[in-house]
């Protein structure tokens, strides 16, 4: 039962988190003209930038290992 509640919580949280990020970035774009490099991007194009947070021993790596090790 706890797994079901946890999954639903994560689904709703990340749904609204994404909407929040889109709203903030669109507001930032409207405030003043900037170059594309200055506007924060939700997704990073360079794999080295975002893969660094998944290095062995880091929090995201441990979280992925935890989910991968779960059994039904």
N, C-alpha and C positions, 0 to 999 in steps of 0.2 A: 504494500500500500504506500509506503514511504517513497519507493522508487517512482510510483505513478505521480505523486504530488511533486516530487523533485523534478521530474521530467516536464510536467506542466508548468511549473514555476520557471524553469529555464527557457521554455518555449516562449512564454509571455514576456519574460524579462528581455530576451534578446530581440524580440519583435519590437518592443517599445524603445529599447536602446538604439536600434538602427534608425528608427523614426526620429529619435532625438538628435542623433548625429547628423542626419540629413537636414533637419531643421536648423541646427546651429551652423553648419557649413554653408547653407544657402543664405542665412542671415549675414554671415561674414563676407560672402561674395557681394552682397548688396550694399554693404556699408561704404566701402571705398574701392576704387579700382586697384587691383594688384596684379602682379605677374602670376602665371599658373604655378610657379614654384612656391609662392608665398601662401597660397590657399591650401589649408590642410586637406589631405586626402584620406579617405576612410580606408582605402585599399592601397597598399604600397606596391609599386611595379617592380622594384628591384628585389629579387628573392633573398639576397644577402641581408637586407634590412630586417625582414620579418622572420627569416629562419633563425636568426641569432637568438631570439627569445625561446626557441625550441631546442637549444643546445642541451646535451646531457647534463642532468643535475639542476636545471632551471625549473621554475615553478610550472611552466606550461608543459614541459616534458614529463614531469611527474603526474600532472593532471591527465595527460593522454594515456600514460601507462596505467593509471587507476581505472579509467573507463575501459581500456582495452582488456584489463584483467577481470572485469565484472562478468559474472555468469548469471544466466537467467534462472 
